[in-house]
Amino acid sequence: METVNNFINGQQSESHSARLAAVYNPATGEQIRQVVMSSAAETAEAISIADKAFPAWSKTSPLKRARVLFKFKELLEQNIEKLARIISQEHGKVYSDAVGEVTRGLEVVEFACGIPHLQKGEHSANVGTGVDSHSLMQPLGVCVGITPFNFPAMVPMWMFPIALATGNTFVLKPSEKDPSASIFIAELLQQAGLPNGVFNVVNGDKEAVDSLLTAERVQAVSFVGSTPIAEYIYTTASNHGKRCQALGGAKNHCVLMPDADMDMAASAILGAAYGAAGERCMALSVAVVVGDETGDRLVNQLNEQISHMRVGPGITEGNENDMGPVISAAHREKIIQYIDSAEEQGAKIAVDGRGFQVESFESGYFLGPTLIDHVSPDMTVYQEEIFGPVLSVVRVKNYQQAVELVNEHEYGNGSAIFTRDGDTARQFGEEVLAGMVGINVPIPVPMAFHSFGGWKRSIFGPLNMHGSDGVRFYTRMKTITSRWPTGIREEAQESRFTMPTM
């Protein structure tokens, strides 16, 4: 059985931990690998290696750091198909979606390649008589990324390219459910010329995570996952003196107005709800429809389109499927319990994905796309993040009720509206309490040169990921105020005890 080990100090490092976790192919339900569960001591070793590598890497010029990332970008492009296959095999998402994931991560690498410009400070001459001020954006030290199973390549690439570009060293703790992508990425970075110890991968569970959160030499922690864990990560890291950005759960709503282009909206909602089996933090899980007629039209169109969806393994020899399995048997059961609760609480199951099986893949973790109509805000299926191929339809009477519904939810990650009316769209963009907003765009994930992050209990910490916030997160500002003697002896001045005003 192949074992996924750690990657420390420029090479794969065989673990001495006796604890191993199984890695499954979700399409078949078969164990395909095992991954080490690192001890606290092994995690501390990775931190120590990263700490020793920091002085030299931080003093490497931004231009040279950018050249390493340019080479890494080239290697990613050459190996995108191989990386996508690794992702699809361990996560279950369809191959084209895995390619799309790597492509979006690659965009952050491209952004980070501009670090010679992005990390420039500011300069002001003559802020006082003969006095100048300038600022430096300096790296922090050892930074940590703790990432989820749903994007084993993209989410790490939201973090480490900017951290490395700004002169930090990095320790990545990927999900134990699909760890191989991180090792492959680490090997590409090494091929790109990254010095030993600058980027390290530690596999493990809570023991490794807690070691990373409490280690004195770790300066910053980035996390993406569920809200309860995000809150724990943020609280623990902050209590140990680290800066932290922890992105949590979501319940992304779209508001469907009666004047919307229904064909376009239905297709967009379909893809956003069921792509990657709904295992996206930006998946649309609630459609808030204004008016019963609008609701009936949407449900009828979605019902028809769902009937033509191809559900099956992520890697196929013929026509590619639209949706793969969910990550595990336990997660599939949890999703089914949500659907059961909706039915028990009075919702209508318009399309039922329970009991779905794929021929020749009966042991896979498959669940059919599920559409639930007449959902109300007091239902569990509405209140909680499901993280599966389940779309709830909530019916309201008017636009104002729709916005109030969205804004009252505890999560505020992303939201969208479908309308032809510019005034309504503009009003929605200003009023909705969400960090990322789409206007006739179902999944409004910002490009790499903008920042990704939600509001409310979808994020803990003041700075979002990638874009300008990412650069600020991985650097700290130092302002230097200087005055130099003019060469002409000045008359002695008395000491001043008032606030200097220059």
C-alpha positions, 0 to 999 in steps of 0.5 A: 500500500502506497504511503503519503509521507511528509515533505520536509527540507526539500524531500519526502520524509518518511514518518516515524508515526505509528498512526496512519489514515486511509485514503479512499477513491470516492468513486469506488469506495476502495482504499487506494493509499494511506497517509501518515498522521504526524506526531507533535514532534514531527510537526515541530521538526518541520517548523524548525526547518522552516524557521532555519530557512527563513533568514536566507529566503527573506533576504533573497531579492523579490525579483529572485523570489518571483523567478522561482514562482515563474518557473513553478507556474511553468511547471504547473502548466506542464503538469496540470493534467497529472495534478488534475487526475490526482485531485479527481482520484482522491476527491472525486470531482470530475476531471474538468472541474479539477483542471478548473481548480488548478487553473484558479490556483494558478492565477494566484501564482501569476499574481504573486509573480508580481511581488517586486511591485506588490511589496514596494513600500511608500516614500515621502520626502520632506515630511519635516525640515530635512526629514524623510519617511519611508515604509518597508513591507517585511515578511513575518517568518514561518507561516502555516496553511491548514486546508480542506479536502474540497480544493486540495490544490486551489486553496493551498495556492490561495496561501503559499504563493503570496507567503513565499513571494513576500519572503516567508517560509511555509508549512502546509497541513492539507486534508488527510482525505486527499493529501497527494496533491500537496506532495506533488505541488511541493515537488514542483516547487523544489524543481522550480528552484525553491531552497530546501526548507522554504516549503514543507508539508505535514500530514496529520490530524488535530495533533499536528494542527494544535502543534502548528497553532501553538508553536512559538516560531509560527507567526501566521496561520491561514485556514479554510474549513467549517465555521466551528473549526475556523473559530477554534483555529482563530481563537487558539492562534490568536491566543498564542500571539499569531495573526490569523485568517480563518475562513469558515462555512457558508450558506450562499443565497441567490435571489431570483427576480421575476424579470430575470432571464430564466433560461440563463438563471436556471442553468447558472443555478444548476451548475453552481448548486451541483458542481463538485457535488456541492462541496464548494464553499461558494456553492449556491445552496439556497434559491430565494425566488420572488413570487410563486410563479417565479418559483414554479418556473424555476423548479420546473426548469431545474427538474427538467435539467437535473434529469439530464445530468450525468452522475458518475466517476470523475475520470471516465474514458468516454463522455465526462460526467457532470457530477461525481461522488461526495468525499466519504460514506459518512458525509453522504449519510450526513447529507441524507439526514439533512434531506430527511429532516427537510421532508419531516419538517414539511418541505417538498422533495422535488428531486430526490437524490437519496438511494442514487447508485451508479452502475458498476460503482455501487460502492462509491459515495454517490448521491443524486442531485436533490432539489427541495421546494417550499423550504422555510427559514426555520428548517434545519436544511436552510439554517445549516451548511450541508456541503452536498448536492442539495438546493433549497428553494425558498419563496418570498413575496417581494425583493425586500423580503428576499434581502432581509432573508439573506441578511438575517442568516448567520453566514455571509460568504457569497450571494447573487441576484438574477435580474434584468433591472439595473436599479434592483441589481445596484441596490442589492449590491449595496444592501446585501450583507455578504463579502462576495456578490454576483450580479447574474453571476452564480459563483462570484469568486474574485480573480486573484488580484482581488481578495476572497472572503466573506462576512459575519460567521464566514470569516474570522480575522480582518484580512481576506485571502489573496489580492492586496489583502493577501500581501498585507496579511503576509507582511508587516509594515515598518515606517522609518523616519530619518534626518541626516546632518547637513554638514553645517554645525547647527547651534545646540538645541534644547531638549523638547518634551512636547509632541514632535510636529516637525 
